[in-house]
Each structure stands twice: as C-alpha cells, then as structure tokens.
C-alpha cells in the first residue's frame, strides 16, 4: 500500500477488487477537494456506480442523486445528477490530465462541477485547462483498470465505500 503523507487529504475508495488510494490536491483545487471530503464523510459516494466507462479514456462516477446502486438506483438517469450542494467554480490549473488523475465532471458550463468525477485511464492531455484536476491515484490503479466498461455498463461497478484516510 502507498505511503499516506497527508491522511486529511487522502481518499480511500473501496472497489470490488480492492482499495484505490487517492491523493487530493488542496493547493491546486481547494473547493473541489473540500467537496469530495464532505461527500465522502457523509457517505454520499458509498454505493454509487461508474456510469460512463470508456476504454482507453476514463471511468466516470459520483452521481450521488441517481447513481446509488443500493438506494433508488436508476441507470437511465445515472450521470444526470449531482448532490444537494451548490455547483463549484472551475479551478483550472497547469496540471495535466495524466493517467490516474482525478478530474471534475461538468456540463458545458465550466462552473457546473458538483459531485461527479472521472479517473483517467491514460494521459488525456486534450482535457488540460478545461476540467479541474484535484487528485491522483497513488495506489490501486489496477483496480480502476478493472472497472466494467460501457456507456452505460450493462452491470456497472460501484464504489463500495469512499472514506477520508484520516477517518478510516
């Protein structure tokens, strides 16, 4: 397992095959980092599916409104919702969308990110400067690579649990 340098800014995401350790980047995107920790601490991400998983691109999840496989799940609406919290302003940076980075999913409006995010399967530099990067996988990327593909997947994988390492 990866060495956790800052437990308050590290996410432990449990997937079907094991734990994915994500280092959050509060110096780069403080509002997005705070939102992820707030939703993780409330349990909002637990049970939420990966509703859009594109081979050679990325795995998207985080629709806490419609994507919870364990509570009111509706695959037809998964990916269309957010949380009860207000949308976030873009926090674009010079950080590239490299393999394993976390990006904030949003609509056409740059200031519409809320709860959804994606993990890049490969370097996706065409996204640079257009989507907020606020974390990176430091351990367990093989578990991300094993997420069931599809738009949407026929039987989507879910985040079993998402916790802030300081609370685990």
C-alpha positions in Angstrom: 0.0 0.0 0.0 1.1 3.5 -0.7 2.6 5.7 2.0 -0.1 8.2 3.0 1.6 11.6 3.7 -1.5 13.6 4.5 -4.4 11.5 5.8 -6.7 14.5 5.8 -6.2 14.9 2.1 -6.2 11.3 1.0 -9.3 9.3 -0.1 -9.6 5.5 0.3 -12.0 4.2 -2.3 -13.0 0.6 -1.9 -13.9 -1.1 -5.2 -14.9 -4.8 -5.8 -11.2 -5.8 -6.3 -9.6 -3.7 -3.6 -8.7 -0.2 -2.3 -7.8 2.7 -4.5 -5.7 5.4 -2.7 -6.2 8.9 -4.0 -4.0 11.8 -3.0 -6.1 15.0 -3.1 -4.5 18.3 -4.2 -5.8 21.1 -1.9 -3.2 23.6 -3.1 -4.4 23.2 -6.6 -8.2 22.9 -6.3 -9.3 23.6 -2.6 -13.0 23.8 -3.3 -13.1 20.5 -5.2 -11.0 18.8 -2.5 -13.4 20.1 0.2 -16.4 18.9 -1.7 -15.0 15.4 -2.2 -14.2 15.1 1.5 -17.6 16.5 2.5 -19.4 13.9 0.3 -17.1 11.1 1.4 -17.6 11.9 5.1 -21.4 12.0 4.7 -21.4 8.5 3.0 -22.9 10.0 -0.2 -20.4 8.2 -2.5 -20.9 4.8 -1.0 -22.7 2.5 -3.5 -22.5 5.0 -6.4 -21.8 3.3 -9.8 -19.4 4.1 -12.5 -22.0 5.1 -15.1 -19.7 6.0 -18.0 -16.5 3.9 -18.5 -14.8 4.3 -21.8 -11.9 2.0 -22.8 -8.6 4.0 -23.3 -10.2 7.2 -21.8 -11.7 7.3 -18.3 -14.1 6.0 -15.7 -16.8 8.4 -14.5 -18.8 8.2 -11.3 -20.1 10.4 -8.5 -23.8 10.9 -9.3 -25.0 10.8 -5.7 -28.5 11.8 -6.8 -29.3 9.0 -9.3 -26.3 6.6 -9.2 -26.5 4.8 -5.9 -26.9 1.1 -6.7 -28.0 0.4 -3.2 -30.7 3.2 -2.9 -33.1 4.4 -5.5 -30.9 3.5 -8.4 -31.9 4.5 -11.9 -29.4 3.6 -14.6 -31.4 5.6 -17.1 -30.7 8.8 -15.0 -27.3 7.9 -13.6 -24.9 10.6 -14.7 -27.6 13.4 -14.9 -27.5 14.4 -11.2 -25.2 15.8 -8.6 -25.6 16.5 -4.9 -27.8 18.9 -2.9 -24.8 21.2 -2.6 -24.2 24.1 -4.9 -22.1 23.8 -8.1 -18.4 24.6 -7.8 -16.5 27.3 -9.7 -13.8 25.9 -12.1 -10.3 25.6 -10.5 -8.3 25.0 -13.7 -4.6 24.7 -13.3 -1.5 23.8 -15.3 -1.7 20.2 -14.0 -2.0 17.7 -16.9 -4.7 15.1 -17.2 -2.3 12.2 -16.8 -3.1 8.5 -16.2 -4.6 8.2 -12.7 -5.6 11.8 -12.2 -9.0 12.8 -10.9 -10.9 15.3 -13.0 -14.2 17.1 -12.1 -17.0 16.2 -14.4 -19.2 19.0 -15.5 -21.7 20.2 -18.2 -20.8 22.7 -20.9 -20.7 25.4 -18.2 -17.1 25.4 -16.7 -18.6 26.3 -13.3 -21.0 23.4 -13.1 -18.9 20.7 -11.4 -20.7 19.3 -8.4 -20.2 15.7 -7.2 -19.2 13.7 -10.3 -15.7 13.0 -11.2 -13.6 10.8 -13.5 -10.3 8.9 -13.3 -8.2 8.9 -16.4 -7.1 5.5 -17.8 -4.3 7.2 -19.8 -2.8 10.6 -20.4 -5.7 12.7 -21.8 -3.9 16.0 -22.4 -6.6 17.3 -24.7 -8.6 17.9 -21.4 -5.9 20.1 -20.0 -7.1 23.5 -18.9 -10.8 22.5 -19.5 -11.5 20.3 -16.5 -10.4 20.7 -12.9 -7.7 18.2 -11.8 -7.9 17.8 -8.0 -6.4 14.4 -7.2 -4.3 11.5 -8.4 -4.3 7.7 -7.7 -1.2 6.8 -5.8 -2.1 3.1 -5.2 -4.6 0.7 -6.6 -4.7 1.8 -10.3 -5.0 -1.8 -11.3 -8.4 -1.8 -9.5 -9.5 1.2 -11.6 -8.3 -0.5 -14.8 -10.6 -3.5 -13.9 -13.9 -1.4 -13.8 -16.5 -2.7 -16.1 -16.7 -0.8 -19.4 -19.8 0.7 -21.0 -21.8 3.9 -21.7 -23.6 2.8 -19.5 -22.2 -0.6 -18.5 -24.8 -3.4 -18.5 -23.9 -4.3 -14.9 -22.0 -1.3 -13.6 -19.3 -1.5 -10.9 -19.8 0.8 -7.8 -17.7 2.5 -5.2 -18.3 0.2 -2.3 -17.1 2.9 0.1 -15.3 6.2 0.0 -13.6 7.5 3.1 -11.1 10.2 4.1 -8.0 8.3 5.3 -7.9 10.5 8.5 -11.3 8.9 9.4 -10.5 5.3 8.5 
